[in-house]
Amino acid sequence: MGIKYYRPITQARRYYSVSTFEEITKEEPHKSLVVPKRKKGGRNNQGRITAKYRGGGEKQHLRIVDFKRDKVGIPAKVVAIEYDPNRSARIALLSYKDGEYRYILAPEGLKPGDEVISGRNIPIRIGNAMPIEDIPVGVEIHNLQLYPNYNSYLVRSAGTSAQILAKEANYAVIKLPSGEIRKFDLACYATIGKVSNPEHKDISIGKAGRSRHRGIRPRTRAVAMNPIDHPMGGGEGKSSGGRHPCSEKGFIAKGKKTRKRHKFSDKLIVQRRK
């Protein structure tokens, strides 16, 4: 896991960097765990643009990743570490004792040949998934469930991890990568370790063409638009918008609270993210 830089034979190459992919052990994905990914170009089912500046990009296939880790009590061997074009982290191909294959998020330090398992009363080892109740305070975790028997939506990005700070009554107090400190039910599952590919944040795109390969189209500045297209558009000569930065619908861009007020989960948040 490292970053490769190029000799600046062109201006774009000067800022261009890529991952070395040295941890990847298998290039082709497991066929039974791959489904086609249909691109929508930011359009909804009526053909109208609902997400701007999307379109094009390389063809990709979705890997079916097991975020729930609900195959309890059956050990699995890590067959390979693979690249996934749909996420910043690497994925690990597991072969279970009963013959089933599954993908999981690869934690940092997991290698082919290692054995992982999910369930209760198992060792605290990288890649093992268990309820928070069984994980000691201070251990780094990832792939965290928001509620018991729920999909794991939290701490899945490259190089991230959460930390258990304390346990009280039926809840564990956990610090998330955003800085938010929140209570989680002790029955929620989490995986031991830190997500792989921590260098992802240091990679420089380097040129516009790479963004196009990722399906990201050029973004037009609001002040360069006409008044009918954006609240900050128009004006004589070059203007700065004439108001606080805002979205196309007029919502303040800097500092506006977007979280729903009086939400049920407010009582679970100990400290909001900065």
Contacts in CASP RR format, 6 or more apart in sequence:
PFRMAT RR
TARGET T0000
AUTHOR 0000-0000-0000
METHOD contacts of the structure
MODEL  1
MGIKYYRPITQARRYYSVSTFEEITKEEPHKSLVVPKRKKGGRNNQGRIT
AKYRGGGEKQHLRIVDFKRDKVGIPAKVVAIEYDPNRSARIALLSYKDGE
YRYILAPEGLKPGDEVISGRNIPIRIGNAMPIEDIPVGVEIHNLQLYPNY
NSYLVRSAGTSAQILAKEANYAVIKLPSGEIRKFDLACYATIGKVSNPEH
KDISIGKAGRSRHRGIRPRTRAVAMNPIDHPMGGGEGKSSGGRHPCSEKG
FIAKGKKTRKRHKFSDKLIVQRRK
1 19 0 8 1.000
1 20 0 8 1.000
1 22 0 8 1.000
1 23 0 8 1.000
1 196 0 8 1.000
1 197 0 8 1.000
1 198 0 8 1.000
1 199 0 8 1.000
2 19 0 8 1.000
2 20 0 8 1.000
2 22 0 8 1.000
2 199 0 8 1.000
3 17 0 8 1.000
3 18 0 8 1.000
3 19 0 8 1.000
3 20 0 8 1.000
3 199 0 8 1.000
3 202 0 8 1.000
3 203 0 8 1.000
4 17 0 8 1.000
4 18 0 8 1.000
4 19 0 8 1.000
4 20 0 8 1.000
5 16 0 8 1.000
5 17 0 8 1.000
6 13 0 8 1.000
6 16 0 8 1.000
6 17 0 8 1.000
7 13 0 8 1.000
8 14 0 8 1.000
12 206 0 8 1.000
12 207 0 8 1.000
15 204 0 8 1.000
15 206 0 8 1.000
15 207 0 8 1.000
16 204 0 8 1.000
16 205 0 8 1.000
16 206 0 8 1.000
16 207 0 8 1.000
16 210 0 8 1.000
17 202 0 8 1.000
17 203 0 8 1.000
17 204 0 8 1.000
17 206 0 8 1.000
18 203 0 8 1.000
19 197 0 8 1.000
19 199 0 8 1.000
19 200 0 8 1.000
19 203 0 8 1.000
21 83 0 8 1.000
23 81 0 8 1.000
23 90 0 8 1.000
23 196 0 8 1.000
23 197 0 8 1.000
24 81 0 8 1.000
24 82 0 8 1.000
24 83 0 8 1.000
24 90 0 8 1.000
25 80 0 8 1.000
25 81 0 8 1.000
25 82 0 8 1.000
25 112 0 8 1.000
26 79 0 8 1.000
26 80 0 8 1.000
26 81 0 8 1.000
26 82 0 8 1.000
26 93 0 8 1.000
27 82 0 8 1.000
27 83 0 8 1.000
29 61 0 8 1.000
29 63 0 8 1.000
29 82 0 8 1.000
30 93 0 8 1.000
30 101 0 8 1.000
30 103 0 8 1.000
32 101 0 8 1.000
33 63 0 8 1.000
33 64 0 8 1.000
33 93 0 8 1.000
33 101 0 8 1.000
33 102 0 8 1.000
33 103 0 8 1.000
34 61 0 8 1.000
34 62 0 8 1.000
34 63 0 8 1.000
34 64 0 8 1.000
35 61 0 8 1.000
35 62 0 8 1.000
35 64 0 8 1.000
36 61 0 8 1.000
36 62 0 8 1.000
37 59 0 8 1.000
37 60 0 8 1.000
37 61 0 8 1.000
37 62 0 8 1.000
37 86 0 8 1.000
39 55 0 8 1.000
39 56 0 8 1.000
39 57 0 8 1.000
40 54 0 8 1.000
41 51 0 8 1.000
41 54 0 8 1.000
41 55 0 8 1.000
41 56 0 8 1.000
42 49 0 8 1.000
42 50 0 8 1.000
42 51 0 8 1.000
42 52 0 8 1.000
42 54 0 8 1.000
42 55 0 8 1.000
43 49 0 8 1.000
43 50 0 8 1.000
44 50 0 8 1.000
52 219 0 8 1.000
53 216 0 8 1.000
53 217 0 8 1.000
53 218 0 8 1.000
53 219 0 8 1.000
54 215 0 8 1.000
54 216 0 8 1.000
54 217 0 8 1.000
55 215 0 8 1.000
55 216 0 8 1.000
55 217 0 8 1.000
56 212 0 8 1.000
56 215 0 8 1.000
56 217 0 8 1.000
57 212 0 8 1.000
57 213 0 8 1.000
57 214 0 8 1.000
57 215 0 8 1.000
58 85 0 8 1.000
58 213 0 8 1.000
58 214 0 8 1.000
58 215 0 8 1.000
60 85 0 8 1.000
60 86 0 8 1.000
61 85 0 8 1.000
62 86 0 8 1.000
63 82 0 8 1.000
63 84 0 8 1.000
63 86 0 8 1.000
63 91 0 8 1.000
63 103 0 8 1.000
64 103 0 8 1.000
65 84 0 8 1.000
65 91 0 8 1.000
65 103 0 8 1.000
65 104 0 8 1.000
65 105 0 8 1.000
66 102 0 8 1.000
66 103 0 8 1.000
66 104 0 8 1.000
67 105 0 8 1.000
67 143 0 8 1.000
67 151 0 8 1.000
67 152 0 8 1.000
67 153 0 8 1.000
67 156 0 8 1.000
68 151 0 8 1.000
68 152 0 8 1.000
68 189 0 8 1.000
69 104 0 8 1.000
69 118 0 8 1.000
69 129 0 8 1.000
69 143 0 8 1.000
69 152 0 8 1.000
69 189 0 8 1.000
69 191 0 8 1.000
70 118 0 8 1.000
71 96 0 8 1.000
71 100 0 8 1.000
71 102 0 8 1.000
71 118 0 8 1.000
72 118 0 8 1.000
72 119 0 8 1.000
72 120 0 8 1.000
73 117 0 8 1.000
73 118 0 8 1.000
73 119 0 8 1.000
73 122 0 8 1.000
74 96 0 8 1.000
74 97 0 8 1.000
74 98 0 8 1.000
74 117 0 8 1.000
75 96 0 8 1.000
75 97 0 8 1.000
75 115 0 8 1.000
75 116 0 8 1.000
75 117 0 8 1.000
76 94 0 8 1.000
76 95 0 8 1.000
76 96 0 8 1.000
76 97 0 8 1.000
76 102 0 8 1.000
76 115 0 8 1.000
76 116 0 8 1.000
76 117 0 8 1.000
77 94 0 8 1.000
77 95 0 8 1.000
77 113 0 8 1.000
77 114 0 8 1.000
77 115 0 8 1.000
78 92 0 8 1.000
78 93 0 8 1.000
78 94 0 8 1.000
78 110 0 8 1.000
78 111 0 8 1.000
78 112 0 8 1.000
78 113 0 8 1.000
78 114 0 8 1.000
78 115 0 8 1.000
78 116 0 8 1.000
79 93 0 8 1.000
79 94 0 8 1.000
79 95 0 8 1.000
79 101 0 8 1.000
79 112 0 8 1.000
79 113 0 8 1.000
80 92 0 8 1.000
80 93 0 8 1.000
80 112 0 8 1.000
81 90 0 8 1.000
81 91 0 8 1.000
81 92 0 8 1.000
81 93 0 8 1.000
81 106 0 8 1.000
81 110 0 8 1.000
81 111 0 8 1.000
81 112 0 8 1.000
81 196 0 8 1.000
82 90 0 8 1.000
82 91 0 8 1.000
82 92 0 8 1.000
82 93 0 8 1.000
82 103 0 8 1.000
83 90 0 8 1.000
83 91 0 8 1.000
84 90 0 8 1.000
84 91 0 8 1.000
84 103 0 8 1.000
87 156 0 8 1.000
87 157 0 8 1.000
87 158 0 8 1.000
88 157 0 8 1.000
88 158 0 8 1.000
88 197 0 8 1.000
88 200 0 8 1.000
89 105 0 8 1.000
89 106 0 8 1.000
89 156 0 8 1.000
89 157 0 8 1.000
89 158 0 8 1.000
89 159 0 8 1.000
89 195 0 8 1.000
89 196 0 8 1.000
89 197 0 8 1.000
89 200 0 8 1.000
90 105 0 8 1.000
90 106 0 8 1.000
90 196 0 8 1.000
90 197 0 8 1.000
91 103 0 8 1.000
91 104 0 8 1.000
91 105 0 8 1.000
91 106 0 8 1.000
92 103 0 8 1.000
92 104 0 8 1.000
92 105 0 8 1.000
92 106 0 8 1.000
92 110 0 8 1.000
93 101 0 8 1.000
93 102 0 8 1.000
93 103 0 8 1.000
94 101 0 8 1.000
94 102 0 8 1.000
94 103 0 8 1.000
94 104 0 8 1.000
94 116 0 8 1.000
95 101 0 8 1.000
96 102 0 8 1.000
104 116 0 8 1.000
104 127 0 8 1.000
104 143 0 8 1.000
104 191 0 8 1.000
105 142 0 8 1.000
105 143 0 8 1.000
105 156 0 8 1.000
105 191 0 8 1.000
105 195 0 8 1.000
105 196 0 8 1.000
106 195 0 8 1.000
106 196 0 8 1.000
107 126 0 8 1.000
107 127 0 8 1.000
107 142 0 8 1.000
107 191 0 8 1.000
107 192 0 8 1.000
107 193 0 8 1.000
107 194 0 8 1.000
107 195 0 8 1.000
107 196 0 8 1.000
108 126 0 8 1.000
108 159 0 8 1.000
108 193 0 8 1.000
108 194 0 8 1.000
108 195 0 8 1.000
108 196 0 8 1.000
108 197 0 8 1.000
108 198 0 8 1.000
109 126 0 8 1.000
109 196 0 8 1.000
110 116 0 8 1.000
110 126 0 8 1.000
110 127 0 8 1.000
110 196 0 8 1.000
114 126 0 8 1.000
114 127 0 8 1.000
116 125 0 8 1.000
116 127 0 8 1.000
116 128 0 8 1.000
116 129 0 8 1.000
117 128 0 8 1.000
117 129 0 8 1.000
118 128 0 8 1.000
118 129 0 8 1.000
118 130 0 8 1.000
118 189 0 8 1.000
119 129 0 8 1.000
119 130 0 8 1.000
119 131 0 8 1.000
120 130 0 8 1.000
120 131 0 8 1.000
120 134 0 8 1.000
121 134 0 8 1.000
122 128 0 8 1.000
122 130 0 8 1.000
122 134 0 8 1.000
124 135 0 8 1.000
124 136 0 8 1.000
124 139 0 8 1.000
124 192 0 8 1.000
125 192 0 8 1.000
126 192 0 8 1.000
126 193 0 8 1.000
127 191 0 8 1.000
127 192 0 8 1.000
127 193 0 8 1.000
128 191 0 8 1.000
128 192 0 8 1.000
129 143 0 8 1.000
129 189 0 8 1.000
129 190 0 8 1.000
129 191 0 8 1.000
129 192 0 8 1.000
130 189 0 8 1.000
130 190 0 8 1.000
130 192 0 8 1.000
131 186 0 8 1.000
131 187 0 8 1.000
131 188 0 8 1.000
131 189 0 8 1.000
131 190 0 8 1.000
132 141 0 8 1.000
132 164 0 8 1.000
132 167 0 8 1.000
132 172 0 8 1.000
132 174 0 8 1.000
132 184 0 8 1.000
132 185 0 8 1.000
132 186 0 8 1.000
132 187 0 8 1.000
132 188 0 8 1.000
132 189 0 8 1.000
132 190 0 8 1.000
133 167 0 8 1.000
133 172 0 8 1.000
133 186 0 8 1.000
133 187 0 8 1.000
135 141 0 8 1.000
135 164 0 8 1.000
135 190 0 8 1.000
135 192 0 8 1.000
136 164 0 8 1.000
137 164 0 8 1.000
137 165 0 8 1.000
137 166 0 8 1.000
137 167 0 8 1.000
138 163 0 8 1.000
138 164 0 8 1.000
138 165 0 8 1.000
139 163 0 8 1.000
139 164 0 8 1.000
139 192 0 8 1.000
139 193 0 8 1.000
140 161 0 8 1.000
140 162 0 8 1.000
140 163 0 8 1.000
140 192 0 8 1.000
140 193 0 8 1.000
140 194 0 8 1.000
141 155 0 8 1.000
141 161 0 8 1.000
141 162 0 8 1.000
141 163 0 8 1.000
141 164 0 8 1.000
141 174 0 8 1.000
141 190 0 8 1.000
141 191 0 8 1.000
141 192 0 8 1.000
141 193 0 8 1.000
142 155 0 8 1.000
142 156 0 8 1.000
142 160 0 8 1.000
142 161 0 8 1.000
142 162 0 8 1.000
142 190 0 8 1.000
142 191 0 8 1.000
142 193 0 8 1.000
142 194 0 8 1.000
142 195 0 8 1.000
143 152 0 8 1.000
143 154 0 8 1.000
143 155 0 8 1.000
143 156 0 8 1.000
143 190 0 8 1.000
143 191 0 8 1.000
143 195 0 8 1.000
144 152 0 8 1.000
144 154 0 8 1.000
144 155 0 8 1.000
144 162 0 8 1.000
144 174 0 8 1.000
144 184 0 8 1.000
144 188 0 8 1.000
144 189 0 8 1.000
144 190 0 8 1.000
145 151 0 8 1.000
145 152 0 8 1.000
145 153 0 8 1.000
145 154 0 8 1.000
145 184 0 8 1.000
145 188 0 8 1.000
145 189 0 8 1.000
145 190 0 8 1.000
146 152 0 8 1.000
146 153 0 8 1.000
146 154 0 8 1.000
146 184 0 8 1.000
146 188 0 8 1.000
147 185 0 8 1.000
147 188 0 8 1.000
148 185 0 8 1.000
148 187 0 8 1.000
148 188 0 8 1.000
148 189 0 8 1.000
149 187 0 8 1.000
150 188 0 8 1.000
152 189 0 8 1.000
152 190 0 8 1.000
152 191 0 8 1.000
154 162 0 8 1.000
154 176 0 8 1.000
155 161 0 8 1.000
155 162 0 8 1.000
155 176 0 8 1.000
155 177 0 8 1.000
155 190 0 8 1.000
155 195 0 8 1.000
156 195 0 8 1.000
157 177 0 8 1.000
157 195 0 8 1.000
158 195 0 8 1.000
158 196 0 8 1.000
158 197 0 8 1.000
158 198 0 8 1.000
158 200 0 8 1.000
158 201 0 8 1.000
159 194 0 8 1.000
159 195 0 8 1.000
159 196 0 8 1.000
159 197 0 8 1.000
159 198 0 8 1.000
159 200 0 8 1.000
159 201 0 8 1.000
160 177 0 8 1.000
160 194 0 8 1.000
160 195 0 8 1.000
161 177 0 8 1.000
161 193 0 8 1.000
161 194 0 8 1.000
161 195 0 8 1.000
162 174 0 8 1.000
162 175 0 8 1.000
162 176 0 8 1.000
162 177 0 8 1.000
162 190 0 8 1.000
163 174 0 8 1.000
163 175 0 8 1.000
164 172 0 8 1.000
164 173 0 8 1.000
164 174 0 8 1.000
165 173 0 8 1.000
165 174 0 8 1.000
165 175 0 8 1.000
165 181 0 8 1.000
166 172 0 8 1.000
166 173 0 8 1.000
167 173 0 8 1.000
167 186 0 8 1.000
170 185 0 8 1.000
170 186 0 8 1.000
171 183 0 8 1.000
171 184 0 8 1.000
171 185 0 8 1.000
171 186 0 8 1.000
171 268 0 8 1.000
172 183 0 8 1.000
172 184 0 8 1.000
172 185 0 8 1.000
172 186 0 8 1.000
172 188 0 8 1.000
173 181 0 8 1.000
173 182 0 8 1.000
173 183 0 8 1.000
173 270 0 8 1.000
174 181 0 8 1.000
174 182 0 8 1.000
174 183 0 8 1.000
174 184 0 8 1.000
175 181 0 8 1.000
176 182 0 8 1.000
176 273 0 8 1.000
178 273 0 8 1.000
179 271 0 8 1.000
179 273 0 8 1.000
179 274 0 8 1.000
180 269 0 8 1.000
180 271 0 8 1.000
180 272 0 8 1.000
180 273 0 8 1.000
181 269 0 8 1.000
181 270 0 8 1.000
181 271 0 8 1.000
182 268 0 8 1.000
182 269 0 8 1.000
182 270 0 8 1.000
183 268 0 8 1.000
183 269 0 8 1.000
183 270 0 8 1.000
184 268 0 8 1.000
205 211 0 8 1.000
208 218 0 8 1.000
222 230 0 8 1.000
222 231 0 8 1.000
222 232 0 8 1.000
222 233 0 8 1.000
222 241 0 8 1.000
222 245 0 8 1.000
222 248 0 8 1.000
223 232 0 8 1.000
223 233 0 8 1.000
223 234 0 8 1.000
223 238 0 8 1.000
223 239 0 8 1.000
223 240 0 8 1.000
223 241 0 8 1.000
224 233 0 8 1.000
225 232 0 8 1.000
225 233 0 8 1.000
225 234 0 8 1.000
226 233 0 8 1.000
226 234 0 8 1.000
227 233 0 8 1.000
227 234 0 8 1.000
227 235 0 8 1.000
229 248 0 8 1.000
230 248 0 8 1.000
231 243 0 8 1.000
231 246 0 8 1.000
231 248 0 8 1.000
231 250 0 8 1.000
232 241 0 8 1.000
232 242 0 8 1.000
232 243 0 8 1.000
232 245 0 8 1.000
232 246 0 8 1.000
233 239 0 8 1.000
233 241 0 8 1.000
234 241 0 8 1.000
235 241 0 8 1.000
244 252 0 8 1.000
244 253 0 8 1.000
244 254 0 8 1.000
245 252 0 8 1.000
245 253 0 8 1.000
245 254 0 8 1.000
246 252 0 8 1.000
246 253 0 8 1.000
247 253 0 8 1.000
END
